[in-house]
Each structure stands twice: as structure tokens, then as C-alpha cells.
Amino acid sequence: MQQHQRLLVLGASGFIGGHLIPHLLKQGYWVRAGGRHPQQLAQRDWPGVECVKVDVLKPDTLPEALADIDVVYYLVHGMTEGEGFAEREHRGAINLAQAAEQAGVKRLVYLGALHPKGADSLHLRSRSATGEGLRRGSVPVTEIRAPIVIGPGSAAFEVMRDLVYNLPVMVTPKWVRSAMAPIALPNLLHYLSGLLTLDDRGDATYDVAGPEMMSYEAQMRRFAEIVGRRLYILPVPLLTPGLSARWLRFITAVPTGIAKALIGGLKQDLPADDRVIRQKLPQTLLGFDEAVRLALSEEREQVAEQHPARASVMRRRWQPRFAYYPKSDGASAVIDAPVERVWQEVCRIGGRPRYFAFDPLWRIREAFDALIGGNGMDYYRRDPDRLRQGDRVDSWSVAELTPLRHLTLLFGMKAPGMGGLTFELRPHGQGTYLSLTCWWYPSGVWGLMYWWAMLPAHVILFRRMVANIGTLSRRPGGSSSLVQV
């Protein structure tokens, strides 16, 4: 496949896609990134990458994305989307196979999962079925079947990380004794990009693996040693994968759907025969300890790259005890007012009106913070109408500010974790699209409990804030004319 130079990465916003694209760019390939939210992809630091909107469940979006493409990397999965994800994954694969055939694509590269005979995990069955769906077309498919990947942002790795950091004593079911050979992210990327140099003619399937066959329990113990944590594991026979997945919702920040699917795939050993690909694409395989240390050293930068609107604050404030995956909630709306007016109102936060909605709730939280020694009631604004980076707004601080585009306020009250509010604006016809996101990186179990406790108020609060900002932006009098609800 040496002649193939134009690549499309589907699922570019995911863990593997976000690392594969810069890896391919370094090797001189032309890359197009495809996803359902291309504006978010465009914010990544990927020079020369064309970002396109595409959804494999909407066949009419595929022809434009596939135009003039030689090889497609298929990294799409639907584990975060709840019930029925397996059927949607299979349907999306069939749609892509048909569209790729019509577009003249020369090869599809699919990252699947190891699926030993007899394994009944819905996640593993879905991964295999997706590969079968891709092979329904005439375009040759190369499938890589991988175990757990060790790297910053890998869901399986982050579950392990959260368990070790959050639980000094762990009650574990028997699935933690299932063994596999986890592979380091750089080794997997080497295989994925190296496939472009092979001369495979038809369909091909390769198992990949790391150098050490280890149980999940052994991996957690080794991880704990590396980060200097004490870990006590108490095995029990009755905790099923289903119960474990529900329990993990309150222990790890990894999205529940992903955690549930992954746990289901750990009920049996995941052996791999990687002799063929090691012969074709030789490399030095990183051991588990080396892979973990590398992943931990890269976490801060990866968190920042995942969220460009708050990248600098992530680089300054990130701490290893924070969960990699943030919890978030928010609201958005299209406001019938120019960006300049909406921005003007957003920048008055903390002034009049204070936080646009439900000020008594803010007052209660501020008073509670003061009772425990925080600065929640230390009210201050340098200027009532304008903000600049580094300003203080009561207990908040302006962490990121790009005029007329986005504002990030860092939460300053006492709480187990790090969080803030991010306002993002962009023109939308004659009006403005405004998005407000509350984000929270929990620190340990208490950080997760804090988020769940605040969530009922968030459901109403942020939607009302966005609605009131819209009302203010359309009124000549601005902030002084708003009656809060």
C-alpha cells in the first residue's frame, strides 16, 4: 500500500484517533479528520488536516468525506450511546463499506478487539460484528484486534487509574483475574501506521499484544506500586460484571456506558497471537511499567489538547489525583443578537446581575464555602463591564479569554477537584450561538460525590443562565433591566 497517501480517520475525536492523526502527520501523510463535530476537531493542533462533518449512521454525509481518499481508518464506536449501541455500530459499518466501494477507496483499516472463542461479552461481539459489516463491501479490510491499550485517555487504563487512586481497599469480583497482554499506545500506533507499508491484497486480520500476559488485578497492583499508593484487594465471588459496572459509576469518572462495556469484556482471558504482525512490522514492545510511566507523564498535555478552550489552565493546574475524564453539564442556545452584544453580557458575570439566574443558590454555596474557611464571600470585580485574563470575579478567576470567542472561569471555592465555567460564542446567521459548559475534574470518590450532589441544581441553573443572557443581549438596557427567575 505504499502508493496510498490520502487518509481519512473516522472517529478522529476519540482516544486512538486523537493520537493517530499527529502520528500519521509526522510520517508525511495527508490526513482528513471525520467526526460529528468538525468545529471541535478544527480546534486541535493538527496542521494541514481537513476536518469534515460525517456520521456513519447518515449515509448522505459519507460521499463528501470519502472523496479522493485511498485508505480509511475506522475508529468509530458507540459504547457511550446506551442501549442498542451494537446494532448501531453494525449498521454504521455496513453504511461505510457501501459508500467506500462507491467512492473507490482502496482499503479500510479497522481497530477491533480480541474476541476469544466462546466469549459472550456484548462489547466484544459488537466489535467482531462491526468488522464483519465492513467486510460486506468489496473494499479490502485490514482488522487489528487489540487488548487493553495503555495510554492517557484509554478508557480501560483510566478505569484502572481511578480505582487505584480512589480506593485504598478494593472488593473485587473474579473478573479481575482474567489475563491479557496490554499494549502500549506507541506500539499500537506503530502497527496502525505500518499497515500502510504492507502489500496485503485482500482482507487481513492481525492480533496485537504487549510483551507481558497479566491479570487485571496484577495490573492494578503494579500501577499502585508505580504511583506509590497502598492497595488492598479483597476478592469476593458474588460481584458480577453487571453489578460492577453499576458500582463503577460512583468510583470512576470514565463514562458509564464505556465502563460497563469494558467490564463485560473482562470476563475471560484475552490471549493473542501477534507473531505475524511482529514479523512484518518489528519494533521494541514496551513493558507494562514503562507504558504506565509514559502514559502518566503525558496526561497533562493530553488533557489540555482535548479541550482547547481551557488548555492553558489545564497545563497550569492539572494534578495526577484528578480524573482524566471530566464530568460536564451545560446548555446552549441561538440568540437573536450579534456576537458583540452577547459577549458584552457574558463579560458582566459577577456584576449586575451576578450570575444571571438563581442568585440565592449562589449565595448559599458562597456562605457554605466561607464557613469552611474558603473565600466564597470575598466579592470583587476589577471592572463592572470588562474582563481580562487573570482578573478575579468573586472567588472565580479568569483562566482563559479570547474576545468575542470564549471565556473560561476557574472555580475558586473549596471542593474536592478542579472545575469551572466555559462560555463559547460563534456567529450563527444574523445571531449568535452561545454554549455554556460547566466542567469538573473530580479528585477521588469525594469529588465524584460532590458532582452528583450538585447535578440536580445544574439541570435547571445553566439552562436558565443561557436563556437570561439571551434576554439581556436583546434588550437595550442590558443587565440592569433583567428580573431574575
C-alpha positions in Angstrom: 0.0 0.0 0.0 3.0 2.3 -0.4 1.2 4.3 -3.0 -1.7 5.3 -0.7 -1.2 8.8 0.6 -4.6 10.3 1.2 -6.1 9.1 4.5 -9.5 9.6 6.3 -9.6 9.0 10.0 -13.2 8.3 11.2 -13.7 8.7 14.9 -11.0 11.4 15.0 -12.1 12.8 18.3 -11.7 9.6 20.2 -8.7 8.3 22.2 -7.0 6.5 19.3 -7.9 8.9 16.6 -6.6 11.9 18.6 -3.2 10.2 18.8 -3.1 8.5 15.4 -3.6 11.7 13.4 -0.5 13.5 14.6 1.4 10.2 14.3 0.4 10.0 10.7 1.2 13.6 10.0 4.8 13.2 11.3 5.2 10.5 8.7 4.2 12.8 5.9 0.7 11.5 5.1 -2.2 13.8 4.0 -5.0 13.4 6.5 -8.7 14.2 6.6 -10.4 14.0 10.1 -14.0 13.0 10.2 -16.5 13.4 13.0 -19.9 14.6 14.0 -18.5 17.9 15.4 -15.8 19.1 13.0 -15.6 22.5 14.7 -14.2 20.8 17.8 -11.7 18.8 15.6 -10.6 22.1 13.9 -9.5 23.4 17.3 -6.9 20.7 17.6 -3.3 21.5 16.7 -3.2 19.4 13.5 -1.6 21.5 10.8 -2.9 20.8 7.3 -5.7 18.5 8.5 -9.0 18.9 6.7 -11.9 18.4 9.2 -15.3 17.3 7.8 -18.7 16.5 9.3 -19.6 12.9 8.9 -21.9 10.4 10.6 -21.7 6.8 9.5 -25.4 6.4 10.6 -26.3 9.1 8.0 -25.2 7.7 4.6 -25.6 11.1 2.8 -22.7 12.5 4.8 -20.3 9.9 3.6 -19.6 10.7 -0.1 -18.0 14.1 0.6 -15.8 12.7 3.4 -14.6 9.8 1.2 -13.9 11.8 -1.9 -10.4 11.2 -3.2 -9.5 9.0 -0.2 -7.2 6.0 -0.5 -7.4 4.5 3.0 -10.0 4.9 5.7 -9.2 4.3 9.4 -12.4 3.2 11.0 -12.2 4.0 14.7 -15.9 4.6 15.4 -17.7 3.0 18.4 -21.0 3.7 20.1 -20.5 2.5 23.7 -21.3 5.9 25.2 -24.7 6.0 23.5 -26.5 3.4 25.7 -28.8 0.6 24.7 -28.7 -0.6 21.1 -25.1 0.5 20.5 -24.2 -2.8 19.0 -26.9 -2.6 16.3 -25.9 1.0 15.5 -22.2 0.1 15.3 -23.0 -2.8 12.8 -25.3 -0.6 10.7 -22.7 2.2 10.6 -20.1 -0.3 9.4 -22.3 -1.5 6.6 -23.0 2.1 5.5 -19.3 2.9 5.4 -18.5 -0.3 3.4 -21.0 0.5 0.8 -20.0 4.2 0.5 -16.3 3.3 0.4 -16.9 0.9 -2.5 -18.7 3.6 -4.5 -16.0 6.2 -3.7 -13.2 4.0 -4.9 -11.4 3.6 -1.6 -8.6 1.1 -1.8 -8.5 -0.2 1.8 -10.3 0.1 5.2 -8.3 -0.3 8.4 -10.4 -1.2 11.4 -9.3 -1.3 15.0 -11.3 -4.1 16.7 -10.8 -6.1 19.9 -9.6 -9.6 20.8 -12.5 -11.9 20.8 -11.7 -15.4 22.1 -13.9 -18.3 21.1 -16.9 -18.6 23.5 -16.7 -15.0 24.8 -20.3 -13.7 25.3 -19.5 -10.1 26.0 -21.8 -7.7 24.1 -18.8 -5.3 23.7 -16.6 -8.0 22.1 -19.4 -9.4 20.0 -20.1 -5.9 18.7 -16.5 -5.3 17.8 -16.4 -8.5 15.8 -19.8 -7.7 14.1 -18.5 -4.3 13.1 -15.6 -6.0 11.3 -18.0 -8.3 9.6 -20.1 -5.4 8.5 -17.1 -3.6 7.0 -16.2 -6.8 5.0 -19.6 -6.9 3.4 -18.3 -4.5 0.7 -15.7 -5.1 -2.0 -13.0 -2.9 -0.4 -10.4 -5.0 1.4 -10.4 -4.7 5.2 -7.4 -4.9 7.5 -8.5 -5.6 11.0 -6.3 -5.0 14.1 -7.5 -6.9 17.1 -6.2 -5.3 20.3 -6.3 -5.9 24.0 -6.3 -3.1 26.6 -4.3 -0.1 25.5 -2.1 1.7 28.0 -2.2 5.4 27.3 -3.7 8.7 28.5 -7.4 8.6 27.8 -7.7 4.9 27.2 -10.9 4.0 29.0 -9.6 0.7 30.3 -6.5 2.4 31.6 -8.4 5.3 33.2 -10.8 2.9 35.0 -7.7 1.2 36.5 -6.2 4.5 37.3 -9.3 5.8 39.1 -9.7 2.6 41.0 -6.2 2.7 42.3 -6.3 6.4 43.2 -9.8 6.4 44.7 -10.0 3.1 46.6 -7.2 2.0 49.0 -9.3 -1.1 49.8 -10.9 -2.8 46.9 -13.6 -5.5 46.9 -13.1 -7.2 43.6 -15.0 -9.9 41.6 -13.4 -12.8 39.9 -13.2 -11.0 36.5 -10.2 -9.1 37.8 -8.2 -12.3 37.5 -8.8 -12.5 33.7 -5.5 -12.2 31.9 -4.4 -10.3 28.8 -1.2 -8.7 27.4 -1.9 -4.9 27.4 -0.2 -3.0 24.7 1.4 0.5 25.0 -0.1 3.2 22.9 3.1 4.0 20.9 3.3 0.3 19.9 -0.3 0.2 18.7 0.3 3.4 16.7 3.3 1.8 15.1 1.2 -1.1 13.9 -1.7 1.1 12.7 0.6 3.3 10.6 2.8 0.5 9.5 -0.1 -1.2 7.8 0.2 1.4 5.0 3.5 -0.1 4.0 2.3 -3.7 3.7 1.3 -5.3 0.4 -1.8 -7.2 1.6 -4.1 -7.9 -1.3 -7.3 -9.0 0.3 -8.8 -9.0 3.8 -6.3 -9.4 6.6 -6.6 -9.8 10.4 -3.8 -9.3 12.9 -3.7 -9.8 16.6 -1.6 -7.3 18.5 -0.4 -7.5 22.1 2.2 -6.3 24.6 5.1 -8.4 25.9 3.5 -9.4 29.3 0.4 -11.6 29.9 -1.1 -10.2 33.1 -4.4 -10.3 35.1 -6.3 -7.1 35.6 -5.6 -7.5 39.3 -1.8 -7.7 38.7 -2.0 -4.6 36.5 -3.7 -2.7 39.3 -1.1 -3.8 41.8 1.7 -2.8 39.6 0.1 0.5 38.9 -0.3 1.2 42.6 3.4 0.5 43.1 4.4 2.9 40.3 2.4 5.8 41.8 3.2 5.0 45.4 -0.2 4.0 46.6 -1.2 1.3 49.0 -3.7 -1.1 47.6 -5.6 -3.9 49.4 -7.6 -6.2 47.2 -10.3 -8.4 48.8 -11.8 -11.0 46.3 -15.5 -11.9 46.6 -17.3 -14.4 44.4 -20.7 -12.7 44.0 -19.9 -9.4 42.4 -21.0 -9.9 38.7 -19.7 -7.7 35.8 -23.2 -6.1 35.6 -23.1 -5.1 39.3 -19.5 -4.0 39.0 -20.4 -1.7 36.1 -23.2 0.0 38.1 -20.9 0.4 41.1 -18.1 1.9 39.0 -20.4 4.8 38.1 -19.7 6.2 41.6 -16.0 5.3 41.7 -14.6 6.3 38.3 -15.2 9.3 36.1 -15.0 7.1 32.9 -18.4 7.4 31.1 -20.7 4.7 32.5 -21.5 3.2 29.1 -17.9 2.6 28.3 -17.0 1.2 31.7 -19.9 -1.2 31.5 -18.9 -2.5 28.1 -15.3 -2.8 29.1 -16.1 -4.8 32.3 -18.2 -7.1 30.2 -15.2 -7.9 28.1 -13.0 -8.8 31.0 -15.0 -12.0 32.0 -12.4 -14.3 30.3 -8.8 -14.3 29.3 -7.9 -12.5 26.1 -5.0 -14.4 24.5 -3.4 -13.0 21.4 -1.0 -14.5 18.7 0.9 -11.5 17.4 3.7 -13.4 15.8 2.7 -12.4 12.2 2.5 -8.7 12.7 5.7 -8.6 14.8 7.5 -10.3 11.9 6.0 -7.8 9.3 6.3 -4.7 11.4 9.1 -5.3 14.0 9.5 -2.9 16.9 10.5 -2.9 20.6 7.5 -3.6 22.7 7.2 -1.5 25.9 6.7 -3.4 29.1 3.7 -2.6 31.4 5.6 -0.5 33.9 7.3 1.6 31.1 4.0 2.0 29.3 2.3 3.2 32.5 5.0 5.7 33.3 4.9 7.1 29.8 1.1 7.4 29.9 1.2 9.3 33.3 3.9 11.6 32.0 1.7 12.6 29.0 -1.6 13.0 30.8 -1.4 16.8 31.5 -0.7 17.6 27.8 -3.3 15.2 26.5 -6.0 16.7 28.8 -5.1 20.2 27.5 -5.2 19.1 23.9 -8.6 17.5 24.4 -10.1 20.9 25.5 -8.5 23.8 23.7 -10.9 26.4 25.2 -9.3 25.7 28.6 -5.9 24.3 27.6 -3.7 26.8 29.5 -5.5 26.3 32.8 -5.1 22.5 32.4 -1.4 22.9 31.8 -1.1 25.1 34.9 -3.5 23.4 37.3 -3.6 19.7 36.4 -2.7 17.3 39.2 -2.4 13.5 39.0 -5.1 12.9 41.6 -7.7 14.4 39.2 -9.7 12.1 37.0 -8.8 12.2 33.3 -12.4 12.3 32.1 -14.2 15.5 33.3 -17.8 15.5 34.3 -19.8 18.2 32.5 -23.2 19.8 32.1 -24.4 22.9 30.4 -26.7 24.5 28.0 -26.7 26.2 24.6 -28.9 28.4 22.5 -29.0 30.5 19.4 -29.5 34.2 20.5 -31.1 36.8 18.2 -28.3 39.3 18.8 -24.9 40.0 17.4 -21.8 38.3 19.0 -20.6 41.7 20.3 -23.8 42.2 22.4 -23.8 38.6 23.8 -20.1 38.9 24.6 -20.8 42.2 26.4 -23.3 40.5 28.7 -21.2 37.4 29.3 -18.4 39.6 30.5 -20.6 41.2 33.1 -20.8 38.0 35.1 -20.5 38.6 38.8 -21.7 42.2 38.4 -25.3 43.2 37.8 -26.9 40.7 37.6 -24.5 38.5 39.4 -24.7 35.0 37.8 -27.8 35.6 35.5 -30.1 33.1 37.4 -31.0 31.8 40.8 -28.7 34.1 42.8 -30.0 32.7 46.1 -28.4 29.3 45.2 -25.1 31.0 44.5 -25.3 32.9 47.9 -25.9 29.7 49.8 -22.9 28.0 48.2 -20.7 31.0 48.9 -21.8 31.2 52.5 -21.1 27.5 53.0 -17.7 28.0 51.5 -17.0 30.8 53.9 -18.0 28.6 56.8 -15.3 26.0 56.0 -12.6 28.7 55.5 -13.0 29.5 51.8 -13.2 32.8 50.0 -16.7 32.3 48.7 -18.0 35.6 50.1 -14.9 37.6 49.2 -16.7 39.6 46.5 -14.6 41.6 44.0 -14.6 42.7 40.4 -11.9 45.0 38.9 -14.3 46.4 36.3 -18.1 46.0 36.1 -18.2 45.6 32.3 -14.9 44.3 31.1 -12.7 41.3 31.8 -9.2 40.4 31.1 -7.2 37.2 31.6 -6.1 36.9 35.3 -9.0 39.0 36.6 -10.8 37.9 39.8 -14.6 37.6 39.8 -15.5 37.0 43.4 -14.0 33.6 44.2 -13.6 32.8 40.4 -10.6 33.7 38.3 -10.5 34.4 34.5 -8.3 31.5 33.3 -8.9 31.8 29.5 -10.2 34.7 27.5 -10.4 35.2 23.7 -12.5 38.3 23.0 -15.8 37.5 21.2 -15.0 33.8 21.2 -14.6 32.2 24.6 -14.3 32.8 28.3 -13.2 30.3 30.9 -13.7 31.0 34.7 -11.9 28.8 37.1 -13.9 27.7 40.2 -12.2 29.0 43.4 -14.3 27.7 46.2 -13.3 24.7 48.3 -14.2 21.4 46.8 -12.6 18.0 46.0 -11.5 18.6 42.5 -11.0 21.3 39.8 -13.7 22.9 37.7 -15.0 26.0 36.0 -17.4 27.5 33.5 -16.6 28.0 29.8 -18.7 30.3 27.6 -18.1 29.8 23.8 -19.6 32.1 21.2 -19.7 32.0 17.4 -21.8 33.8 14.7 -24.9 31.9 13.6 -26.6 33.7 10.7 -27.6 37.1 12.0 -27.4 35.9 15.6 -25.0 34.2 18.0 -24.6 30.6 19.1 -23.8 30.5 22.8 -22.7 27.4 24.7 -22.1 27.3 28.4 -20.3 24.3 29.8 -19.7 23.5 33.5 -16.8 21.1 33.7 -15.4 19.3 36.7 -12.4 17.1 37.2 -13.2 15.1 40.4 -10.5 14.3 42.9 -11.2 10.9 44.3 -14.5 9.5 45.3 -15.5 12.6 47.2 -15.0 14.6 44.1 -17.5 12.4 42.3 -19.9 12.6 45.2 -19.7 16.4 45.1 -20.6 16.4 41.4 -23.6 14.1 41.8 -24.8 16.3 44.7 -24.6 19.4 42.6 -26.2 17.9 39.5 -29.9 18.4 40.3 -29.3 22.2 40.6 -27.2 22.2 37.4 -30.0 20.7 35.4 -32.1 23.9 35.8 -29.4 26.5 36.6 -27.3 26.5 33.4 -30.3 26.5 31.0 -31.8 29.5 32.8 -28.4 31.3 32.7 -28.2 30.9 28.9 -31.8 32.0 28.5 -31.3 35.1 30.6 -28.1 36.0 28.8 -30.2 35.8 25.6 -32.8 38.1 27.1 -30.2 40.6 28.2 -28.5 40.6 24.9 -31.7 41.6 23.1 -32.6 44.4 25.5 -31.3 48.0 25.0 -30.8 48.3 28.8 -28.8 45.2 29.2 -28.1 43.8 32.6 -29.9 46.5 34.6 -33.2 45.5 33.0 -33.3 41.8 33.9 -35.7 40.4 36.6 -34.2 37.1 37.6 -36.0 33.9 37.8 
